[in-house]
Amino acid sequence: MPALSQSSVGGEFDYYMVNGFDSDNPVSFQDDWYKGEVDFKVSAGDFSQVRIEVEEDGSWNDRGHSYAEGTPSINYFRVITDWGKFFGLESIGIRTDIGLYSYQTFDRVHFTGFGYEYSENYMNPYLRKDFGFKLSLSFADGLIQPYYAMSFDTVKSDNNPAGYEFLTGVGLDFDEIGVPLWLEGYFWNQTAAEKNAFGIEAMYTLDIGDFRFNTGGFLISREEDDIDGSGQQWGFGIAFRAFDAQICVSGTGAFGDDYWETKKRKPDSCSALSAMGIEASYDLFDWLTVISGCGLAFGDYKENAAGDRTFQTFEAGVIVKPDRGVKYKLGYIYADKDAVGANGKMSGYFTRTLNTRKLAGEKGGLYFTIQIDY
């Protein structure tokens, strides 16, 4: 009971319903749970914490079993210990995370619902979640934060060869000295598959009265250019808010030797600027916001994978927030038919759209979403 007195429960539930996406039946509806997640945090004494996340997704930890769609699973289970506090250290921070594992990095930069500026989108195919640990240190009052993480393959398959992978890097939080800048550099290695990558990431935030400016981005360089057929992947995000209005832009691109030379190997992935998302919103009241946005394609990606059309998707709607943790959204969304693959999802980078992910089709339609954060 003393431990439970320092516990908390949180999570997120996202549901959507769309009308008019079936060209043969324009009044049909489709709906889905985008996410169903419950997070538990429990203090286990003065120095340790247990975190468990249960999510409606058994895709990675089913251990070869076949579960019905929607079966909840433990997405992660961790024990986090503050060793710096345990040993009474004042100038050095030491923390370990041990358990079912994902690296939980590459997440500092996130501006729009398109996610082009979100580097984890491009590393996730090779960042498997399995048993592992992470050691995090901090020096100079949190200014310097090096870390080392390792995870182990406990299930052998063609896509998950025997071996292990590790990640090492360092973050620099200049906010500790009054500069709102975050920098991070890392090296990732998957030994069994002989894949590795170098990455850098940055974010800067500036607040002046009623004005707020955010910008950030990432660059990932891989020795093996088998991810998206490119040696390098980059993304950026920019957000500017003035009073009650806000505009956000995110973009991504890929380039490598084949892009600068022949452009013959997977040319749909080798555009220095491949995709861009633009969102604009205005707060009519504290509880009511109007929002619109569009997705654009450029270069070789536009010509080879997006139907040679720059304009790909459009959305407009209203957001109603009666409480801090409840958000209703009603609007209209359109996706160009050449941006939609045979599986009903938007091809290439356009696998998600503005806060209504997984929605795509030959025609536009009205949609309704509920998002609960608690």
C-alpha positions in Angstrom: 0.0 0.0 0.0 2.8 2.5 0.6 4.0 1.8 -2.9 0.5 2.2 -4.4 0.1 5.5 -2.7 2.8 6.8 -5.1 1.3 5.2 -8.3 -0.4 6.7 -11.3 -2.5 5.4 -14.2 -2.6 7.1 -17.6 -3.1 6.3 -21.2 -4.6 7.2 -24.5 -7.6 6.1 -26.5 -8.1 7.2 -30.1 -11.2 6.2 -32.2 -12.3 7.4 -35.6 -15.2 7.0 -38.0 -15.2 8.1 -41.7 -18.0 8.3 -44.3 -17.7 8.2 -48.0 -14.4 6.5 -48.7 -15.8 3.6 -50.6 -16.2 4.6 -54.3 -18.8 1.8 -54.8 -20.8 2.8 -51.8 -20.3 6.5 -51.1 -22.5 6.5 -48.0 -20.6 3.7 -46.3 -18.8 4.1 -43.0 -15.5 2.7 -41.7 -14.1 3.0 -38.2 -11.2 1.8 -36.2 -9.3 2.2 -32.9 -6.1 3.9 -33.8 -4.8 3.3 -30.3 -5.9 1.8 -27.0 -3.2 2.2 -24.3 -3.0 2.1 -20.5 0.1 3.1 -18.7 1.0 2.2 -15.1 3.7 3.9 -13.0 4.3 2.5 -9.5 7.0 3.6 -7.1 8.8 0.6 -5.6 10.6 2.3 -2.7 12.6 5.5 -2.6 14.9 4.8 -5.6 13.0 2.6 -8.1 9.9 2.8 -10.3 8.0 0.2 -12.3 6.4 1.2 -15.6 4.0 -1.0 -17.5 2.2 -0.2 -20.8 -0.6 -2.3 -22.0 -1.6 -1.6 -25.6 -4.1 -3.0 -28.1 -1.3 -4.4 -30.3 0.2 -7.9 -30.0 2.3 -7.5 -33.1 5.8 -7.8 -31.7 5.6 -9.7 -28.4 3.3 -12.6 -29.3 6.3 -14.9 -29.3 5.1 -16.7 -32.4 1.6 -17.2 -31.3 -1.4 -16.1 -33.3 -3.6 -13.7 -31.4 -6.9 -12.1 -32.6 -6.6 -8.5 -33.8 -7.1 -6.1 -31.0 -5.7 -8.5 -28.3 -4.0 -6.3 -25.6 -0.4 -6.9 -25.0 2.4 -5.6 -22.7 4.1 -3.1 -24.9 6.9 -2.6 -22.3 7.7 -3.5 -18.8 10.6 -1.6 -17.1 12.2 -1.2 -13.7 13.9 2.2 -13.5 16.4 2.8 -10.7 18.0 6.1 -9.7 21.5 5.0 -8.6 22.7 8.5 -8.2 20.1 9.1 -5.6 20.8 5.7 -4.0 24.5 6.4 -3.6 23.9 10.0 -2.5 25.7 11.5 -5.5 25.1 15.2 -6.1 27.2 16.0 -9.2 26.5 12.9 -11.3 23.2 11.3 -12.2 23.1 7.5 -12.9 19.9 5.7 -14.0 19.2 2.2 -15.3 16.2 1.0 -17.3 15.8 -2.8 -17.4 13.0 -4.9 -18.9 11.0 -5.4 -22.1 12.6 -2.7 -24.1 12.5 -0.1 -26.8 15.1 2.6 -27.1 12.7 5.4 -26.6 14.9 7.9 -28.3 14.6 9.9 -31.5 11.5 11.6 -30.1 12.6 15.2 -29.3 11.3 16.6 -32.6 7.6 16.4 -33.4 5.6 19.2 -34.9 2.8 18.0 -37.2 0.5 15.1 -37.5 2.3 14.0 -40.7 5.4 12.9 -38.7 8.0 13.8 -41.4 10.2 15.4 -38.8 9.9 12.4 -36.5 13.1 10.4 -36.9 11.7 7.3 -35.1 9.5 6.7 -38.1 12.5 5.8 -40.2 14.4 3.8 -37.6 11.5 1.8 -36.2 11.8 -1.0 -38.8 15.1 -2.1 -37.2 14.6 -0.9 -33.6 12.9 -4.1 -32.3 11.5 -4.2 -28.8 12.8 -7.1 -26.7 14.6 -7.6 -23.4 17.4 -5.1 -22.8 18.8 -2.4 -20.6 19.8 1.3 -20.8 22.3 3.1 -18.7 21.9 6.9 -18.6 24.3 9.4 -17.0 24.1 13.1 -16.5 26.8 15.7 -15.7 27.1 19.4 -15.2 23.6 19.7 -13.7 22.0 17.9 -16.6 23.8 19.7 -19.4 25.6 16.5 -20.7 23.6 13.3 -20.8 25.4 10.3 -22.3 23.7 6.9 -22.5 24.3 3.3 -23.7 21.6 0.8 -24.4 21.5 -2.8 -25.5 18.7 -5.2 -26.5 18.9 -9.0 -27.2 17.2 -11.2 -29.7 15.4 -13.8 -27.8 13.4 -15.2 -30.7 15.1 -16.4 -33.9 13.4 -15.8 -37.2 14.3 -14.7 -40.7 13.4 -11.1 -39.7 15.0 -11.3 -36.3 18.3 -13.1 -36.6 20.2 -14.3 -33.5 22.3 -11.5 -32.0 21.9 -8.3 -30.2 21.9 -4.6 -31.0 23.0 -1.5 -29.1 22.7 2.2 -29.2 25.1 4.7 -27.7 24.8 8.5 -27.8 24.9 11.8 -25.9 22.4 14.5 -25.4 23.2 18.1 -24.6 20.5 20.1 -22.9 21.5 23.7 -23.1 18.3 24.8 -21.4 20.2 24.2 -18.1 22.4 27.3 -19.0 19.5 29.4 -20.3 19.6 28.5 -24.0 16.5 26.6 -25.2 18.4 24.2 -27.4 18.6 20.4 -27.4 21.2 18.5 -29.4 21.7 14.7 -29.6 24.0 12.4 -31.4 23.9 8.7 -31.5 25.3 5.5 -33.1 23.1 2.4 -33.6 24.4 -1.1 -34.5 22.5 -4.3 -35.2 25.2 -6.8 -35.1 23.5 -9.9 -36.6 22.2 -8.1 -39.7 25.4 -5.9 -40.0 23.3 -2.7 -40.1 24.3 0.5 -38.4 23.5 4.2 -38.5 24.7 7.5 -37.2 22.2 10.1 -36.3 21.9 13.7 -35.1 18.9 15.6 -33.8 18.2 19.1 -32.6 15.4 21.3 -31.4 15.2 25.0 -30.5 12.3 26.8 -28.8 11.9 30.5 -28.4 9.1 32.2 -26.4 8.6 36.0 -26.5 5.3 37.1 -25.0 2.5 35.9 -27.2 4.9 34.6 -29.8 6.4 31.1 -29.9 8.8 29.7 -32.4 10.0 26.0 -32.6 12.3 24.4 -35.1 14.1 21.1 -35.2 15.2 18.3 -37.3 17.2 15.1 -37.7 19.7 13.5 -40.1 20.3 9.7 -40.1 23.2 8.3 -42.2 23.4 4.5 -42.8 26.3 2.4 -44.1 23.7 0.0 -45.6 21.4 2.0 -47.9 18.7 -0.6 -47.7 16.3 1.5 -45.7 14.2 3.4 -48.2 16.9 2.8 -50.8 19.0 5.7 -49.5 22.1 6.4 -47.6 20.7 9.4 -45.7 17.3 10.4 -44.4 16.5 13.8 -43.0 13.5 15.7 -41.7 12.6 19.1 -40.3 9.8 20.8 -38.5 8.9 24.5 -38.0 6.1 25.8 -35.8 5.2 29.5 -35.3 2.4 30.7 -33.0 1.2 34.3 -32.7 -1.6 34.9 -30.2 -4.4 32.4 -31.2 -3.0 31.4 -34.6 -0.5 28.7 -35.5 1.2 27.4 -38.6 3.3 24.2 -38.7 5.4 22.7 -41.5 7.3 19.4 -41.6 9.2 17.8 -44.4 11.4 14.9 -45.2 13.8 13.7 -47.9 16.3 11.0 -48.7 19.5 11.1 -50.7 22.6 8.9 -51.3 25.1 8.1 -54.0 22.4 6.7 -56.3 20.5 9.9 -56.1 23.4 12.1 -57.1 24.5 9.6 -59.8 22.2 7.3 -61.7 18.9 7.7 -59.8 18.1 4.2 -60.9 17.9 2.3 -57.6 14.6 2.9 -55.9 14.2 6.5 -57.4 10.9 7.0 -55.5 12.9 7.2 -52.3 15.8 9.3 -53.5 14.6 12.9 -53.4 16.4 15.5 -51.3 12.9 16.8 -50.5 10.3 14.1 -50.9 7.3 15.2 -48.9 5.9 18.1 -46.9 3.0 18.6 -44.6 1.5 22.0 -43.7 -1.0 22.6 -40.9 -2.7 25.9 -39.9 -5.0 26.4 -36.9 -6.8 29.2 -35.1 -8.3 29.1 -31.5 -11.7 30.7 -31.7 -12.2 30.0 -28.0 -10.2 28.1 -25.4 -12.3 25.0 -26.2 -12.8 25.4 -30.0 -10.1 25.4 -32.7 -10.4 25.3 -36.5 -7.7 23.4 -38.3 -6.7 22.7 -41.9 -3.7 21.1 -43.6 -2.4 19.5 -46.7 0.3 17.0 -47.8 2.6 17.6 -50.8 5.0 15.4 -52.8 8.1 16.5 -54.6 10.9 15.3 -56.9 11.6 11.7 -57.8 9.2 10.6 -55.0 6.3 12.6 -56.7 7.1 11.2 -60.1 7.6 7.5 -59.2 5.5 6.9 -56.1 2.8 9.6 -55.8 1.1 9.6 -59.2 3.2 12.5 -60.4 1.0 14.8 -58.4 2.2 17.4 -56.0 -1.1 17.7 -54.1 -1.8 14.5 -52.2 -4.2 15.1 -49.3 -6.3 17.8 -47.7 -8.1 18.1 -44.4 -10.2 20.7 -42.7 -12.2 20.5 -39.5 -12.9 21.7 -36.0 -11.5 20.5 -32.6 -13.6 20.7 -29.5 -11.9 20.3 -26.1 -14.4 20.4 -23.3 -11.8 19.0 -20.9 -8.0 19.0 -20.9 -7.9 15.2 -21.6 -10.8 14.9 -24.1 -10.7 16.0 -27.7 -13.5 15.7 -30.3 -12.8 16.4 -33.9 -15.2 16.7 -36.9 -14.1 17.5 -40.4 -13.5 16.6 -44.0 -10.5 14.7 -45.5 -9.5 14.1 -49.1 -6.8 11.8 -50.5 -5.7 11.7 -54.1 -6.5 8.2 -55.4 -2.9 7.8 -56.7 -1.6 8.3 -53.2 -3.5 5.3 -52.0 -2.1 1.7 -52.2 -3.9 -1.5 -52.7 -4.1 -2.0 -48.9 -6.2 1.1 -48.6 -3.4 3.1 -47.0 -1.6 6.0 -48.5 1.6 5.0 -50.2 5.1 5.8 -49.2 5.5 8.7 -46.7 1.7 9.3 -46.7 0.8 6.4 -44.4 -0.6 9.0 -41.9 -2.6 12.2 -42.2 -3.4 15.0 -39.9 -4.4 13.5 -36.6 -6.6 10.9 -38.5 -4.0 8.3 -39.2 -4.8 5.3 -41.4 -7.4 7.2 -43.3 -7.2 7.2 -47.0 -9.3 6.4 -50.0 -10.3 7.3 -53.6 -12.8 9.9 -52.4 -12.9 12.4 -49.6 -15.3 12.1 -46.8 -16.5 13.3 -43.4 -14.9 12.0 -40.3 -15.3 12.0 -36.6 -12.6 11.2 -34.0 -12.3 11.0 -30.3 -9.0 11.2 -28.5 -8.7 10.7 -24.7 -5.5 11.4 -22.8 -5.5 10.9 -19.1 
